[in-house]
Amino acid sequence: MNEHRPRKRSLTLHGHRTSVSLEDAFWDAFRDIAHERGLSINRLAETIDDSRGTGSGLAGAIRLFVLAHYRDRAGQMRV
């Protein structure tokens, strides 16, 4: 059951270290998406961080990004 608990990992965004807590499934999916796009997870996190609103935390923004990625992919499969 520990795989459902968030794990804190360090990221570097624009030269500054920050910690993000995500469940293993989200870390795995986030790494996969970064790899598909030819980006480091730090660079992808920077992109997400730059586009998120001030009312949302980075961890939540990453989760929503991962969800949107796979929803878009599922939508393309239905066509």
N, C-alpha and C positions, 0 to 999 in steps of 0.2 A: 504493500500500500504506500510505501514511501515515494514511489514514482509520481504520486499525485500531489505531493507537497512541493511548493515552490523551492527552487534552488537559486541562491544568490550567486551571480557571477559578475565579474568586473568587465566593463567596456570602456573604451577610450573614445570620446566624442570631441572632435575639434581640439585634441590635445589635452582634454580634461578627463580624468578617471571618474567613473560613476558606477554604482552597483545596480543591477536589475535582478529582480526575483521573478522567475518563470518556472512553470512545471516542465519536467523533462520533455514531454511531448511537444511543447512550444519551442524549447531550445532546439530540439532535433529538427522541427519543421523550419524554424528560422534559419538554421545553418544550411539546410537543403535549399531554401529559396535563395540565400546569398550565393551559394555555390552555382545554382542554375543561372544566376545573373552575372557571374564572374566577379563578385564583390566579396570583400571581407565582411564578417558580421559587424565589425565596427563601422564600416562605411555604410552598410545598409541601415544600421541603427541611427547613424547621423542623418540619413535621408528621412527616416521616419520622424526623428526628433525635430528636424527642421520644418516638417509639414504638419505636425500635430498642434492642436490648439492649446492654449494655456490652461484650460480646464481639465486636461487629461494627463495622467502620468505616463512615463515612458513605457513601463511594463504593460499597461493597458493598451497603449497605442500599438505596441508590438503584437499583442494578442489579436487585436482587431485587424492589423495588417495581415497576419497569417491567415485569419479566418477569411478575409476578403480575397486573398490569393487563391485559396482552395475553393471558395465559392465561385470565383471567376472560372477556374479550371473546370469545375463540375458543370457550369453553364455552357462552356464550350463543348463539352462531351455530349450534351443533349441535342445539339444542333444537327 
